[in-house]
Amino acid sequence: MNNFTADPLFVLSNQVIVITGGGGVLMSALARGFAARGAHVALLNRTLSKSEPLAKEISAKGGHAIALAGDVTDRASLERAAEKILNTFGNIDQLVNGAGGQRPGAIALTAETFFELPESELRAVIDLNLMGTILPSQVFGKFLAQQKRGSILNISSMAALRPLTRAVGYAAAKAAIDNFTRWLAVTLAREISPSLRVNAIAPGFFLGEQNRALLVNEAGELTPRGQSILAHTPMGRFGEPDDLLSTALWLLSPGASFVTGVVVPVDGGFSAYSGV
């Protein structure tokens, strides 16, 4: 599947990359792109059936991919997945923390709604997004630490950079991921090896499984929220899954060997625009 004659600064040949949430729309695009450039990808999902078709697709095209069941909020589940990855590929070189998401019960539709949000729903969203980034970084990251090289790529959000209506627990968790990204980058580089890097991507607004109904209606027309978002996006469109690929390739490749502790917006200019 590796048909690329790329600059050596931006190749991933034979790199073993673990992708949590690997069956999702955005992470699937990254997995295909990594595999096309020679990486071996391990696709981790709580529901195995979400990542199995993608692993088969990549393998059928000559790439190297395996699908694994794993819950990013359960350390024992992650440790079992790590053992399978090591048995298959022999090592772990990179980690993409792509698992995350929102829950309807943790959305504050109005100010009054906030006071009644169920604790269980808020905790579930914070656990999935924040602990679902920290725990994989511990379990898979320790193998990078043993090798004293490799990188971790976290997935942040525009909600971490500026307040968005409705997203309460999700926004708080993503903001914490930004802080965790910087903390871990500094700690690993100073205390273990400068060849261990930790960065994050903050996607703008992409049409995915979880937010499509909020942004477009059944006829494919913009909802009021979708209209507001595009009005504040200078490029005037939603992101496409492949829009994340080049940034992810850069941050995981030797070309970013002096880049750590950054959160890179991929947002069509949303974070730069004041609306005026």
Sequence and secondary structure as in RCSB ss.txt:
>XXXX:A:sequence
MNNFTADPLFVLSNQVIVITGGGGVLMSALARGFAARGAHVALLNRTLSKSEPLAKEISAKGGHAIALAGDVTDR
ASLERAAEKILNTFGNIDQLVNGAGGQRPGAIALTAETFFELPESELRAVIDLNLMGTILPSQVFGKFLAQQKRG
SILNISSMAALRPLTRAVGYAAAKAAIDNFTRWLAVTLAREISPSLRVNAIAPGFFLGEQNRALLVNEAGELTPR
GQSILAHTPMGRFGEPDDLLSTALWLLSPGASFVTGVVVPVDGGFSAYSGV
>XXXX:A:secstr
       GGG  TT EEEEETTTSHHHHHHHHHHHHTT EEEEEESSHHHHHHHHHHHHHTT EEEEEE  TT H
HHHHHHHHHHHHHHS   EEEE      GGGB SSHHHHTT  HHHHHHHHIIIIIHHHHHHHHTHHHHHHHT E
EEEEE  HHHHS  SSBSHHHHHHHHHHHHHHHHHHHHHHHT TTEEEEEEEE  B  TTTHHHHB TTS B HH
HHHHHHT TT S B GGGGHHHHHHHHSGGGTT  S EEEESTTGGG    
